């Protein structure tokens, strides 16, 4: 069953954040992740204010999505995001077809 990373990001240091955006996609690719939404126009209809960036990444399974997040490859990229953005990342399992 597919799973999804849902991330809401507010960038505080765009120059430093670019280091993250250049490195993180290698981890997603290594674990079969596919971007479904990456930035682009968005509007919060309820809850917190609209984040600067919303990202949705699809994985073939929940285990792959979690393994990607916990991987050394992603954690190294994630370290580059520290101090450059405030992020909320949620992994959610999809529904059966």
C-alpha positions as CSV (number, residue, x, y, z in Angstrom):
1,X,0.0,0.0,0.0
2,X,1.3,3.4,-0.9
3,X,2.4,6.0,1.6
4,X,3.0,9.7,1.5
5,X,5.3,12.2,3.1
6,X,3.4,15.4,3.7
7,X,5.7,18.3,4.6
8,X,4.9,21.9,5.4
9,X,7.9,24.2,5.4
10,X,8.6,27.8,6.2
11,X,12.0,28.8,4.9
12,X,14.0,31.3,7.1
13,X,17.3,31.2,5.2
14,X,16.7,30.6,1.4
15,X,20.4,30.5,0.6
16,X,21.2,27.8,3.2
17,X,17.9,26.0,2.4
18,X,19.1,25.4,-1.2
19,X,21.8,23.1,0.2
20,X,19.0,20.9,1.5
21,X,16.9,21.0,-1.7
22,X,20.0,20.0,-3.7
23,X,20.8,16.9,-1.5
24,X,17.4,15.6,-0.3
25,X,16.1,14.4,-3.7
26,X,18.8,11.8,-3.9
27,X,17.4,10.1,-0.8
28,X,13.8,10.2,-2.2
29,X,15.0,8.7,-5.4
30,X,17.0,5.9,-3.6
31,X,13.8,4.9,-1.8
32,X,11.5,5.2,-4.8
33,X,9.9,8.5,-3.7
34,X,8.0,10.5,-6.4
35,X,7.1,14.1,-5.9
36,X,3.4,14.7,-6.3
37,X,3.4,18.3,-5.1
38,X,6.5,20.5,-4.5
39,X,6.0,24.1,-3.6
40,X,3.5,25.6,-5.9
41,X,0.3,27.5,-5.0
42,X,-1.5,26.5,-1.8
43,X,-4.1,27.9,0.6
44,X,-4.8,26.8,4.1
45,X,-8.6,26.3,4.5
46,X,-8.4,25.4,8.2
47,X,-5.8,25.2,10.9
48,X,-2.5,26.9,10.9
49,X,-1.7,29.7,8.3
50,X,-0.6,28.6,4.9
51,X,3.1,27.5,5.0
52,X,5.5,28.9,2.4
53,X,6.0,25.4,0.9
54,X,3.9,22.3,0.9
55,X,5.4,19.0,-0.4
56,X,3.8,15.6,-1.0
57,X,6.0,12.6,-1.9
58,X,4.6,9.2,-2.8
59,X,6.3,5.9,-1.8
60,X,5.4,2.4,-2.7
61,X,5.0,1.4,0.9
62,X,4.9,2.9,4.4
63,X,8.1,1.0,5.3
64,X,9.9,2.6,2.4
65,X,8.7,6.1,3.4
66,X,9.9,5.6,7.0
67,X,13.2,4.0,5.9
68,X,13.9,7.0,3.6
69,X,13.3,9.4,6.5
70,X,15.6,7.4,8.8
71,X,18.3,6.8,6.2
72,X,21.7,8.3,6.6
73,X,21.4,9.8,3.2
74,X,18.2,11.8,4.2
75,X,19.4,12.6,7.7
76,X,22.6,14.2,6.2
77,X,20.4,16.3,3.9
78,X,18.0,17.1,6.8
79,X,20.9,18.4,8.8
80,X,21.4,21.0,6.1
81,X,17.8,22.2,6.6
82,X,18.4,22.9,10.3
83,X,18.5,26.6,10.9
84,X,17.3,27.3,7.4
85,X,13.7,26.3,7.7
86,X,11.0,25.2,10.1
87,X,9.5,22.0,8.8
88,X,6.7,19.6,9.8
89,X,6.9,16.2,8.1
90,X,4.2,13.6,8.5
91,X,4.2,10.1,6.9
92,X,0.8,8.7,6.2
93,X,-0.3,5.4,4.8
94,X,-2.6,5.5,1.8
95,X,-5.9,3.7,1.5
96,X,-6.5,0.3,-0.2
97,X,-7.7,0.7,-3.8
